[in-house]
Structure formats: C-alpha cells, structure tokens
Amino acid sequence: MAMLALKPPMGWNAWNFFGYRDVNEQVIKETADAMVELGFRDAGYTIVAVDDSWMCVERDADGNLQADPVRFPSGMKALGDYIHERGLKFGLYAGGGVLTYCGRAGTFGHERQDAKKFAEWGVDLLKYDFGYPAPGHDEKQLYRKMGQALRESGRDIIFSACLGRRTVSEWMKSCGANMWRLCGDIKDSWESIVNVAMNAIGLEAYAGHGAWNDPDMMVVGLFGEGYVGKIGGGCTVNEYEAHFALWCMLSAPLMMGHDVRNTRPEILNILLNKELIDINQDDLGLAAFRIPELACNDVVLAKPLYGGDIAFLLLNQFDHPKKIPLSWYYCGWEVNDKIMLRDVIAHEDLGVFQGGICPEVKPHSVKVYRARRI
C-alpha cells in the first residue's frame, strides 16, 4: 500500500451546494464531467466526493450499507467506476455513530464491514463524520477503529476525519487520519471565512506530508446559492480570492464546494491559479505560520517553500483599505537581504526590495507574494 495524501488533497465535495436534499447520481456524474471539461482535473482537483444522505436508513439483509435507490439507482460501485473512467478519484461519506447527522445508517459496530465494502466500491477517500454516537462512546476509539479498518481493507483510502474541533490536531494523526476538520461547518460569508482561517492559524506544527489540518471545504463561488450559500448569504469575488489564497497558504485540503457545472469565469480564474496551487502543493509540505505583527491587528503569514523561496500573505479583514508592513526578518532572512518579490494573484514581478515593504491592501482582500533571496 502506498503512502497517502503526501500533499493536501484536492477535489470537490457535494455538501456545500447540494446539501442533503439535492445530491443524486446525475449531479455527481455531471460534476465529474465538468471537472474534466473545465480543466479542474488537470489542475490537480481529482477527488469527487459524495457527502451525507447517499445511503439508506436501513442496511441490507447482510448488514451492508446500501445506496438510496431513488437518488443512486445504479449503486455506489457503478458511480465509482464512472468517476474512475474520467481519471478522477471517488470520495464517500460515512458517520461513526449509530446514525449519520442526516439520520441515515451509521457505521458504529460495522467498521470493518463498511471499510471492506468501501474498498470493493473503489472508494479513494472516506470522509468520516461523528454523527450520533452510541452512549458511552470514546471519540478517539471511534476514529482509531476506522483508521485500522481502512488499513486492513486492501485498498488505499485517504482517511478524512471530521470531528470539528481545534484540539483534534493533537491526536487525530495517531488514529491514522490524513486530514482532520478543525471546526464546525463553514458558512458562505466573509466573517465565517476569516473565523475559520484564524482558527487554523497556529496549528502548523501538526501538518505535514500525509497529515493535514482541514479548516473545512471551500465556499469559493457559491455566491449565496445552494445549501451553505443560503445559510451564509454569499461573498464578493475579492473575498473568494482571499479565501482561496488563505487555504493555499495553510496547506489546507482544497475541496471545492460550488456547483462546478456552472462555474463563473472569475471563479475559474481563482480556483485555477497555478501559482497559488503550487504554493499549496509545494514539495516541502510546510503550512504557513503567523509572523509578529508590526502594526495593530495585522495578519501576515509566511510559508517556507522547497528550494528556499518563501510565500507571504497579507490579510486585510477590515472594511477599509489598510497598509500592512511586511518584514522578512522573522522568516530566517536578514533585513538587509535583497529579495525578489512576485505578486502571485496579479501574476506580476514587482522587483527587488530590502528590509521589507508596506503595501496597501484593499478591504476584505489579501496580497500574496512569492519571495526569493538573490
């Protein structure tokens, strides 16, 4: 078996747009097709994941999970085959309790049986949620049981653990998880994006090859539409651009959540920004850390990259333009070093600087630089 998730996983999950009411076989197939046609697959977004409510409330006569016959009439093996035929990977959801959050059959007491079935269906990533647990449950034991079951399943399956607490970063890797959720569900709003990102900052020591902090699936491109979009109300293009850049800097899994079939050109431009994706997928595998603020309430992140470059992100979370000073002294360079800067959002080389810079950042926006010492 191979080492899994050596870089942050990239793909799409059905939940943020389709929720638990509107997900079905046709939607998943059309999304897989669109990911190929629009260039997402070739950019690295290879996972197509079905979330909660794909399964029936009851198991079959042999105790196996079974697909909802109305929503997924062809079954999950056929759906996985369809996804694989397009050069993509198949992601699926299960809950560790007696019921999932949507009231469907949970995996508690069936961990080995379900893991074996997922392997038979060709599942490549399992999002394993908490659900409604049995009385007297032990959280760590629930995830350890599934981690072990996946390792024994006979198939390489990325283990995406979803308990939604910041403290899980301290122990979830020991359960075999390749990524772990740090908070509750993100909303389609600027306030939520900032809160979720800030919750992930400071946990960079836990992230690395094969194991990643997961702030949550992205809401880039929802524009107030779909299940989560209606909850949050929507964001501007600048806010979505900042959202994507933050996730790239944090070495977060890049799981899209919008309706890929109807991707707007400006969202395609954000999500296919190769320079930002390269920062996220960098071979060194380090997540960004926050450097000391030189002015009140500044948020400046630094992400060391393979070969010696450093990526910097300057976040203006406020409603007015703000000048944000950047000094690379805190990143291992000296203040008198000559540094070549490139704006990876504007795709522009900015020239050589010494000491630092102090650009003005628009409201609800970021600046992202790739820096090299010369």
Backbone hydrogen bonds in HBPLUS format (Angstrom, degrees):
<---DONOR---> <-ACCEPTOR-->    atom                        ^
c    i                          cat <-CA-CA->   ^        H-A-AA   ^      H-
h    n   atom  resd res      DA  || num        DHA   H-A  angle D-A-AA Bond
n    s   type  num  typ     dist DA aas  dist angle  dist       angle   num
A0210-GLY N   A0005-ALA O   2.81 MM 205  4.55 130.2  2.06 134.3 129.7     1
A0254-LEU N   A0009-PRO O   2.86 MM 245  6.32 139.9  2.02 152.7 162.2     2
A0046-THR N   A0010-MET O   3.09 MM  36  6.12 127.3  2.38 124.8 122.9     3
A0047-ILE N   A0010-MET O   3.20 MM  37  6.30 153.5  2.27 130.8 138.1     4
A0011-GLY N   A0254-LEU O   2.92 MM 243  6.34 160.5  1.96 146.4 144.6     5
A0256-MET N   A0011-GLY O   2.75 MM 245  6.09 160.8  1.79 145.4 138.5     6
A0012-TRP N   A0047-ILE O   2.73 MM  35  5.94 143.1  1.87 142.7 154.1     7
A0049-ALA N   A0012-TRP O   2.85 MM  37  6.05 157.4  1.90 151.8 159.3     8
A0013-ASN N   A0256-MET O   2.98 MM 243  6.26 160.0  2.02 164.1 163.4     9
A0014-ALA N   A0049-ALA O   3.11 MM  35  6.33 149.8  2.21 156.4 162.8    10
A0018-PHE N   A0014-ALA O   2.93 MM   4  5.67 152.5  2.01 167.9 172.3    11
A0019-GLY N   A0015-TRP O   2.75 MM   4  4.35 144.9  1.87 121.6 128.9    12
A0228-VAL N   A0016-ASN O   2.81 MM 212  4.95 166.8  1.82 146.0 149.5    13
A0227-TYR N   A0017-PHE O   2.80 MM 210  4.94 160.2  1.84 116.3 121.6    14
A0022-ASP N   A0018-PHE O   3.23 MM   4  5.02 156.5  2.29 164.5 157.4    15
A0028-ILE N   A0024-ASN O   3.17 MM   4  6.48 162.9  2.20 155.3 159.8    16
A0025-GLU N   A0071-ARG O   2.88 MM  46  6.02 165.2  1.90 156.8 152.6    17
A0029-LYS N   A0025-GLU O   2.99 MM   4  6.24 163.7  2.02 155.1 159.4    18
A0030-GLU N   A0026-GLN O   2.88 MM   4  6.04 166.7  1.90 156.0 159.9    19
A0031-THR N   A0027-VAL O   2.91 MM   4  6.03 149.9  2.00 145.2 153.8    20
A0032-ALA N   A0028-ILE O   2.97 MM   4  6.20 158.4  2.02 147.9 153.3    21
A0033-ASP N   A0029-LYS O   3.03 MM   4  6.32 159.8  2.07 149.9 155.0    22
A0034-ALA N   A0030-GLU O   2.95 MM   4  6.15 156.9  2.01 143.3 149.8    23
A0035-MET N   A0031-THR O   2.88 MM   4  6.11 150.9  1.96 151.8 159.5    24
A0036-VAL N   A0032-ALA O   3.34 MM   4  6.62 143.3  2.48 141.2 149.3    25
A0036-VAL N   A0033-ASP O   3.20 MM   3  5.36 129.6  2.47  98.3 110.8    26
A0037-GLU N   A0033-ASP O   2.97 MM   4  6.24 170.6  1.98 155.0 157.4    27
A0038-LEU N   A0034-ALA O   2.88 MM   4  5.80 160.7  1.91 152.4 155.6    28
A0040-PHE N   A0035-MET O   2.97 MM   5  4.92 116.0  2.39 139.2 154.5    29
A0041-ARG N   A0035-MET O   2.98 MM   6  5.64 164.1  2.01 136.5 136.0    30
A0039-GLY N   A0036-VAL O   3.29 MM   3  5.46 156.9  2.35 104.7 111.5    31
A0043-ALA N   A0039-GLY O   3.14 MM   4  6.26 130.4  2.40 136.8 149.3    32
A0043-ALA N   A0040-PHE O   3.06 MM   3  5.06 133.1  2.28  96.7 110.2    33
A0045-TYR N   A0040-PHE O   2.99 MM   5  5.32 150.0  2.08 150.7 142.7    34
A0044-GLY N   A0041-ARG O   2.99 MM   3  5.30 159.0  2.04 109.4 116.2    35
A0046-THR N   A0044-GLY O   3.03 MM   2  5.66 114.3  2.48 112.9  96.2    36
A0089-LYS N   A0046-THR O   2.61 MM  43  5.71 164.0  1.63 161.2 160.4    37
A0048-VAL N   A0089-LYS O   2.86 MM  41  6.08 160.7  1.89 157.0 159.6    38
A0091-GLY N   A0048-VAL O   2.84 MM  43  5.57 169.0  1.85 135.0 131.5    39
A0050-VAL N   A0091-GLY O   2.90 MM  41  6.01 158.9  1.95 133.2 130.9    40
A0068-ASP N   A0054-TRP O   2.82 MM  14  5.81 166.9  1.84 155.2 151.3    41
A0056-CYS N   A0066-GLN O   2.87 MM  10  5.90 152.0  1.95 171.0 170.9    42
A0105-ALA N   A0056-CYS O   3.21 MM  49  6.40 172.2  2.22 139.7 139.9    43
A0060-ASP N   A0064-ASN O   2.94 MM   4  5.41 161.2  1.98 149.4 152.9    44
A0063-GLY N   A0060-ASP O   2.93 MM   3  5.21 163.3  1.96 115.3 119.0    45
A0072-PHE N   A0068-ASP O   2.80 MM   4  5.58 162.1  1.83 158.8 164.9    46
A0075-GLY N   A0072-PHE O   3.09 MM   3  5.50 153.3  2.17 112.6 120.7    47
A0079-LEU N   A0075-GLY O   3.28 MM   4  6.50 150.8  2.37 138.0 146.3    48
A0080-GLY N   A0076-MET O   2.89 MM   4  6.03 159.2  1.94 145.7 151.1    49
A0081-ASP N   A0077-LYS O   2.96 MM   4  6.23 153.9  2.03 146.7 153.9    50
A0082-TYR N   A0078-ALA O   3.00 MM   4  6.25 154.8  2.07 144.5 150.8    51
A0083-ILE N   A0079-LEU O   3.05 MM   4  6.35 159.6  2.09 151.6 156.4    52
A0084-HIS N   A0080-GLY O   2.89 MM   4  6.10 163.5  1.92 152.6 157.4    53
A0085-GLU N   A0081-ASP O   2.91 MM   4  6.04 152.2  1.99 149.4 156.3    54
A0086-ARG N   A0083-ILE O   3.14 MM   3  5.49 150.0  2.23 106.2 115.0    55
A0088-LEU N   A0083-ILE O   3.27 MM   5  5.48 152.4  2.35 144.0 143.2    56
A0087-GLY N   A0084-HIS O   2.96 MM   3  5.20 157.2  2.01 118.7 118.4    57
A0124-ASP N   A0090-PHE O   2.65 MM  34  5.18 169.0  1.67 153.9 157.3    58
A0125-LEU N   A0090-PHE O   3.19 MM  35  6.50 141.1  2.35 144.5 142.4    59
A0092-LEU N   A0125-LEU O   2.88 MM  33  6.31 157.7  1.93 161.6 166.8    60
A0127-LYS N   A0092-LEU O   2.81 MM  35  6.14 164.8  1.83 157.7 162.5    61
A0094-ALA N   A0127-LYS O   2.96 MM  33  6.34 149.5  2.05 165.1 163.2    62
A0129-ASP N   A0094-ALA O   2.83 MM  35  6.21 154.5  1.90 163.2 160.1    63
A0107-THR N   A0095-GLY O   2.80 MM  12  5.80 160.4  1.83 162.8 169.0    64
A0096-GLY N   A0129-ASP O   2.83 MM  33  6.08 156.8  1.88 139.6 144.7    65
A0108-PHE N   A0097-GLY O   3.13 MM  11  4.98 165.9  2.15 135.0 130.9    66
A0098-VAL N   A0132-TYR O   2.76 MM  34  5.88 140.3  1.91 159.8 155.2    67
A0106-GLY N   A0098-VAL O   3.16 MM   8  4.49 145.4  2.28 120.0 109.7    68
A0132-TYR N   A0099-LEU O   2.88 MM  33  5.31 166.5  1.90 153.1 157.6    69
A0100-THR N   A0104-ARG O   2.89 MM   4  5.21 155.6  1.94 136.4 144.0    70
A0103-GLY N   A0100-THR O   2.90 MM   3  5.12 159.0  1.94 114.2 116.5    71
A0110-HIS N   A0107-THR O   2.75 MM   3  5.14 159.8  1.79 143.7 144.1    72
A0114-ASP N   A0110-HIS O   2.82 MM   4  5.89 166.9  1.83 165.7 169.0    73
A0115-ALA N   A0111-GLU O   2.94 MM   4  6.04 162.7  1.97 149.7 155.0    74
A0116-LYS N   A0112-ARG O   3.02 MM   4  6.13 160.1  2.06 147.5 152.6    75
A0117-LYS N   A0113-GLN O   3.06 MM   4  6.29 152.3  2.14 141.2 149.0    76
A0118-PHE N   A0114-ASP O   2.79 MM   4  6.07 158.6  1.83 155.4 161.2    77
A0119-ALA N   A0115-ALA O   3.03 MM   4  6.27 155.8  2.09 145.2 151.4    78
A0120-GLU N   A0116-LYS O   2.99 MM   4  6.32 152.0  2.07 144.1 151.8    79
A0121-TRP N   A0117-LYS O   2.95 MM   4  6.23 145.4  2.07 148.1 157.6    80
A0123-VAL N   A0118-PHE O   3.01 MM   5  5.35 170.3  2.02 155.3 152.1    81
A0122-GLY N   A0119-ALA O   3.10 MM   3  5.14 151.5  2.19 100.2 109.0    82
A0158-ILE N   A0124-ASP O   2.81 MM  34  6.08 162.6  1.84 144.3 138.3    83
A0126-LEU N   A0158-ILE O   2.82 MM  32  6.13 166.2  1.84 178.3 173.4    84
A0160-SER N   A0126-LEU O   2.84 MM  34  5.76 162.8  1.87 155.6 158.2    85
A0128-TYR N   A0160-SER O   2.77 MM  32  6.02 161.0  1.81 156.8 163.0    86
A0162-CYS N   A0128-TYR O   2.91 MM  34  5.69 157.5  1.96 149.3 141.8    87
A0137-HIS N   A0134-ALA O   3.14 MM   3  5.56 131.9  2.38 146.2 141.7    88
A0142-LEU N   A0138-ASP O   3.00 MM   4  6.28 153.2  2.07 156.8 164.5    89
A0143-TYR N   A0139-GLU O   3.30 MM   4  6.68 160.1  2.35 154.1 157.3    90
A0144-ARG N   A0140-LYS O   2.86 MM   4  6.04 153.2  1.94 150.5 159.3    91
A0145-LYS N   A0141-GLN O   2.89 MM   4  5.95 157.5  1.94 149.0 154.0    92
A0146-MET N   A0142-LEU O   3.34 MM   4  6.63 157.8  2.39 140.6 145.4    93
A0147-GLY N   A0143-TYR O   2.91 MM   4  6.03 158.9  1.95 145.9 152.6    94
A0148-GLN N   A0144-ARG O   2.95 MM   4  6.10 162.2  1.99 150.1 153.9    95
A0149-ALA N   A0145-LYS O   2.96 MM   4  6.11 156.5  2.01 142.2 149.6    96
A0150-LEU N   A0146-MET O   2.88 MM   4  6.05 156.5  1.93 153.0 157.7    97
A0151-ARG N   A0147-GLY O   3.17 MM   4  6.41 154.5  2.24 141.6 148.3    98
A0152-GLU N   A0148-GLN O   3.07 MM   4  6.32 138.4  2.25 144.5 155.7    99
A0153-SER N   A0150-LEU O   3.15 MM   3  4.97 159.6  2.19 100.7 106.9   100
A0178-ASN N   A0159-PHE O   2.80 MM  19  5.28 162.2  1.83 143.7 150.0   101
A0161-ALA N   A0179-MET O   2.87 MM  18  6.10 151.5  1.95 164.1 154.8   102
A0181-ARG N   A0161-ALA O   2.98 MM  20  6.45 151.9  2.06 153.0 161.5   103
A0168-VAL N   A0165-ARG O   3.27 MM   3  5.75 160.2  2.31 110.6 116.2   104
A0169-SER N   A0166-ARG O   3.35 MM   3  6.25 167.8  2.37 121.4 124.1   105
A0170-GLU N   A0167-THR O   3.08 MM   3  5.77 162.7  2.11 118.1 122.9   106
A0171-TRP N   A0168-VAL O   3.04 MM   3  5.52 152.5  2.11 113.1 120.5   107
A0172-MET N   A0168-VAL O   2.78 MM   4  5.40 160.6  1.82 171.7 168.9   108
A0174-SER N   A0171-TRP O   3.11 MM   3  5.52 129.3  2.38 106.9 119.1   109
A0175-CYS N   A0172-MET O   2.97 MM   3  5.21 150.8  2.06 104.9 114.3   110
A0176-GLY N   A0173-LYS O   2.91 MM   3  5.24 161.2  1.94 113.3 118.6   111
A0212-TRP N   A0178-ASN O   2.87 MM  34  6.14 142.2  2.01 120.7 130.6   112
A0180-TRP N   A0212-TRP O   3.13 MM  32  6.66 143.3  2.27 163.7 172.7   113
A0214-ASP N   A0180-TRP O   2.84 MM  34  5.20 146.1  1.95 155.2 143.9   114
A0182-LEU N   A0214-ASP O   3.10 MM  32  6.03 138.8  2.28 153.3 150.2   115
A0234-GLY N   A0188-ASP O   2.75 MM  46  5.04 142.8  1.89 153.9 160.6   116
A0193-ILE N   A0189-SER O   3.04 MM   4  6.32 163.7  2.06 152.9 157.5   117
A0194-VAL N   A0190-TRP O   3.00 MM   4  6.22 170.3  2.01 159.3 160.7   118
A0195-ASN N   A0191-GLU O   2.97 MM   4  6.14 164.5  2.00 148.4 153.3   119
A0196-VAL N   A0192-SER O   2.86 MM   4  5.97 166.3  1.88 156.9 160.2   120
A0197-ALA N   A0193-ILE O   2.98 MM   4  6.13 158.8  2.03 148.1 154.2   121
A0198-MET N   A0194-VAL O   2.86 MM   4  6.01 168.8  1.87 156.7 159.9   122
A0199-ASN N   A0195-ASN O   3.00 MM   4  6.11 145.1  2.13 140.9 150.2   123
A0200-ALA N   A0197-ALA O   2.96 MM   3  5.25 135.4  2.17 103.1 115.5   124
A0201-ILE N   A0197-ALA O   3.16 MM   4  6.52 135.9  2.36 145.9 158.3   125
A0203-LEU N   A0200-ALA O   3.32 MM   3  5.98 152.1  2.40 139.5 138.7   126
A0206-TYR N   A0203-LEU O   3.04 MM   3  5.85 161.4  2.07 125.4 130.2   127
A0207-ALA N   A0204-GLU O   3.21 MM   3  5.40 153.2  2.29 106.2 113.8   128
A0208-GLY N   A0211-ALA O   2.80 MM   3  5.43 149.2  1.90 164.4 170.5   129
A0211-ALA N   A0208-GLY O   2.87 MM   3  5.43 164.9  1.89 147.2 147.0   130
A0218-MET N   A0255-MET O   2.86 MM  37  5.91 159.3  1.90 157.1 163.9   131
A0222-LEU N   A0219-VAL O   3.17 MM   3  5.77 158.9  2.21 145.0 140.5   132
A0225-GLU N   A0222-LEU O   2.96 MM   3  5.32 156.5  2.02 113.2 120.9   133
A0230-LYS N   A0226-GLY O   2.99 MM   4  5.99 156.2  2.05 147.6 150.9   134
A0231-ILE N   A0228-VAL O   3.01 MM   3  5.03 128.2  2.28  96.0 110.6   135
A0232-GLY N   A0228-VAL O   3.01 MM   4  6.34 157.7  2.06 157.5 162.3   136
A0233-GLY N   A0229-GLY O   2.75 MM   4  5.62 161.8  1.78 153.0 159.0   137
A0240-TYR N   A0236-THR O   2.99 MM   4  6.33 155.8  2.05 151.1 157.7   138
A0241-GLU N   A0237-VAL O   2.87 MM   4  6.08 153.9  1.94 150.7 158.5   139
A0242-ALA N   A0238-ASN O   2.97 MM   4  6.23 154.5  2.04 145.7 152.1   140
A0243-HIS N   A0239-GLU O   2.89 MM   4  6.09 156.5  1.95 144.8 151.8   141
A0244-PHE N   A0240-TYR O   2.97 MM   4  6.20 165.2  1.99 152.9 154.8   142
A0245-ALA N   A0241-GLU O   3.06 MM   4  6.25 162.4  2.09 145.6 150.8   143
A0246-LEU N   A0242-ALA O   2.89 MM   4  6.09 159.2  1.94 154.0 159.3   144
A0247-TRP N   A0243-HIS O   3.14 MM   4  6.42 162.7  2.17 151.9 155.7   145
A0248-CYS N   A0244-PHE O   2.98 MM   4  6.25 153.2  2.05 148.7 156.6   146
A0249-MET N   A0245-ALA O   2.97 MM   4  6.22 158.5  2.02 150.9 156.2   147
A0250-LEU N   A0246-LEU O   2.97 MM   4  6.16 151.5  2.05 149.4 157.4   148
A0252-ALA N   A0247-TRP O   3.04 MM   5  5.16 164.1  2.07 163.5 161.5   149
A0251-SER N   A0248-CYS O   3.28 MM   3  5.34 162.0  2.32 105.6 109.6   150
A0288-ALA N   A0249-MET O   3.03 MM  39  5.54 147.0  2.14 142.1 149.3   151
A0262-ASN N   A0259-ASP O   2.96 MM   3  5.71 155.0  2.02 123.1 129.7   152
A0263-THR N   A0260-VAL O   3.25 MM   3  5.11 139.6  2.42 122.4 113.5   153
A0267-ILE N   A0264-ARG O   3.01 MM   3  5.29 129.8  2.27 106.0 119.6   154
A0268-LEU N   A0264-ARG O   2.93 MM   4  6.24 154.9  1.99 156.7 165.0   155
A0269-ASN N   A0265-PRO O   3.00 MM   4  6.22 151.3  2.08 145.3 152.5   156
A0270-ILE N   A0266-GLU O   3.28 MM   4  6.49 143.8  2.42 128.8 137.0   157
A0271-LEU N   A0267-ILE O   2.95 MM   4  6.16 176.1  1.95 161.8 160.7   158
A0272-LEU N   A0268-LEU O   3.00 MM   4  5.86 137.9  2.18 142.8 151.8   159
A0273-ASN N   A0270-ILE O   3.29 MM   3  5.50 160.2  2.34 112.7 112.5   160
A0276-LEU N   A0273-ASN O   3.17 MM   3  5.56 124.2  2.50 106.2 118.9   161
A0277-ILE N   A0273-ASN O   2.98 MM   4  6.26 165.0  2.00 156.9 161.9   162
A0278-ASP N   A0274-LYS O   2.82 MM   4  5.94 155.3  1.88 147.2 153.6   163
A0279-ILE N   A0275-GLU O   3.32 MM   4  6.51 142.2  2.47 130.3 138.9   164
A0279-ILE N   A0276-LEU O   3.07 MM   3  5.09 122.5  2.41  95.2 109.8   165
A0280-ASN N   A0276-LEU O   3.05 MM   4  6.44 156.8  2.11 151.0 157.0   166
A0281-GLN N   A0277-ILE O   2.82 MM   4  6.01 157.4  1.87 155.2 161.9   167
A0285-GLY N   A0282-ASP O   3.22 MM   3  5.88 140.5  2.39 115.9 124.0   168
A0289-PHE N   A0302-ALA O   2.85 MM  13  5.45 154.9  1.92 151.2 152.0   169
A0302-ALA N   A0289-PHE O   2.83 MM  13  5.45 157.4  1.88 156.1 163.4   170
A0291-ILE N   A0300-VAL O   3.02 MM   9  5.95 160.9  2.06 158.4 164.5   171
A0298-ASP N   A0295-ALA O   3.26 MM   3  5.83 154.3  2.33 139.8 135.3   172
A0315-LEU N   A0299-VAL O   3.00 MM  16  5.45 175.2  2.00 167.4 169.0   173
A0301-LEU N   A0313-LEU O   2.86 MM  12  5.05 159.8  1.90 147.5 153.8   174
A0313-LEU N   A0301-LEU O   2.94 MM  12  5.05 153.7  2.01 137.7 142.8   175
A0303-LYS N   A0311-ALA O   2.75 MM   8  4.99 155.4  1.81 149.4 155.4   176
A0311-ALA N   A0303-LYS O   2.94 MM   8  4.99 171.7  1.95 138.8 140.0   177
A0305-LEU N   A0309-ASP O   2.86 MM   4  5.17 155.4  1.92 159.1 150.9   178
A0308-GLY N   A0305-LEU O   3.15 MM   3  5.84 157.8  2.20 140.0 140.1   179
A0310-ILE N   A0371-ALA O   3.02 MM  61  5.23 154.8  2.09 139.4 147.0   180
A0371-ALA N   A0310-ILE O   2.81 MM  61  5.23 164.4  1.83 151.2 156.6   181
A0312-PHE N   A0369-TYR O   2.83 MM  57  5.16 158.8  1.87 147.6 154.6   182
A0369-TYR N   A0312-PHE O   2.86 MM  57  5.16 156.0  1.92 145.2 153.4   183
A0314-LEU N   A0367-LYS O   2.86 MM  53  5.15 158.3  1.91 150.5 157.4   184
A0367-LYS N   A0314-LEU O   3.02 MM  53  5.15 145.0  2.14 136.4 147.3   185
A0316-ASN N   A0365-SER O   2.97 MM  49  5.53 174.6  1.97 172.4 170.8   186
A0365-SER N   A0316-ASN O   3.26 MM  49  5.53 134.4  2.48 138.9 146.8   187
A0364-HIS N   A0318-PHE O   3.25 MM  46  5.93 136.0  2.46 151.8 162.1   188
A0322-LYS N   A0361-VAL O   3.07 MM  39  5.41 161.2  2.11 147.5 153.3   189
A0361-VAL N   A0322-LYS O   2.81 MM  39  5.41 173.5  1.81 144.8 145.8   190
A0324-ILE N   A0359-PRO O   3.02 MM  35  5.97 158.7  2.07 170.6 166.9   191
A0326-LEU N   A0357-ILE O   2.78 MM  31  5.38 163.0  1.80 168.4 166.7   192
A0357-ILE N   A0326-LEU O   3.05 MM  31  5.38 146.2  2.17 142.0 152.3   193
A0331-CYS N   A0328-TRP O   3.14 MM   3  5.36 163.5  2.16 113.8 116.0   194
A0337-ASP N   A0334-GLU O   3.09 MM   3  5.36 165.4  2.11 111.6 115.7   195
A0355-GLY N   A0335-VAL O   2.65 MM  20  4.34 121.0  2.00 154.4 165.3   196
A0374-ILE N   A0338-LYS O   2.97 MM  36  5.79 166.7  1.99 156.3 159.4   197
A0339-ILE N   A0353-PHE O   2.83 MM  14  5.22 169.9  1.84 156.2 159.8   198
A0353-PHE N   A0339-ILE O   2.80 MM  14  5.22 155.8  1.85 141.1 148.4   199
A0340-MET N   A0372-ARG O   2.76 MM  32  5.15 167.9  1.77 160.3 157.4   200
A0372-ARG N   A0340-MET O   2.94 MM  32  5.15 150.3  2.03 142.5 151.7   201
A0341-LEU N   A0351-GLY O   3.01 MM  10  5.87 164.3  2.03 168.0 169.2   202
A0350-LEU N   A0341-LEU O   2.87 MM   9  5.48 165.2  1.89 147.4 151.6   203
A0342-ARG N   A0370-ARG O   2.97 MM  28  5.18 137.0  2.16 137.4 150.3   204
A0370-ARG N   A0342-ARG O   2.84 MM  28  5.18 153.7  1.91 145.3 154.0   205
A0343-ASP N   A0348-GLU O   2.76 MM   5  5.18 155.4  1.82 167.8 163.5   206
A0347-HIS N   A0343-ASP O   2.79 MM   4  5.49 118.6  2.17 130.7 147.2   207
A0348-GLU N   A0343-ASP O   3.04 MM   5  5.18 148.6  2.14 138.5 147.0   208
A0344-VAL N   A0368-VAL O   3.09 MM  24  5.96 152.8  2.17 143.5 151.6   209
